[in-house]
């Protein structure tokens, strides 16, 4: 705690604000978005789909145009359906991320305060209870080890 210039009373609101400016928000970097064209192309990387494409090519080489067309139509239909589902799921996940805000209980100025998890800074004392999400990397202040009653 001394390394982080904090104590059991937590940080002051002013110190937390300064650290938030210095270290930034407690968020993971957003992963790069896959373009729609790349997402569509990825649908055809499945080994089973590649086997079907190969079968269509063999059918075309032996001039069995009907079988080649049917197999390619099935592959394209499958690819388009998979793309549509994955694209829709990606959009829904993005909307959900914007609507959900995780909050955490920290000790600020010696009192428990609820803050958005993005506002947690190095040196904050986080109050955890059963079922709490751990909102950031942290250091255990008091280590207690509980052994199972079945252990000898």
Secondary structure, DSSP 8 states (H G I E B T S, - for coil): -TTTT--TT-B-HHHHHHHHHHH--S---------HHHHHHHTT-SHHHHHHHHHHHHHHHTT-HHHHHHHHHHHHHHHHHHHHHHHHHHHHHHHHHHH---EEEEEETTEEEEEEGGG--TT-EEE--TT----S----SS------TT--
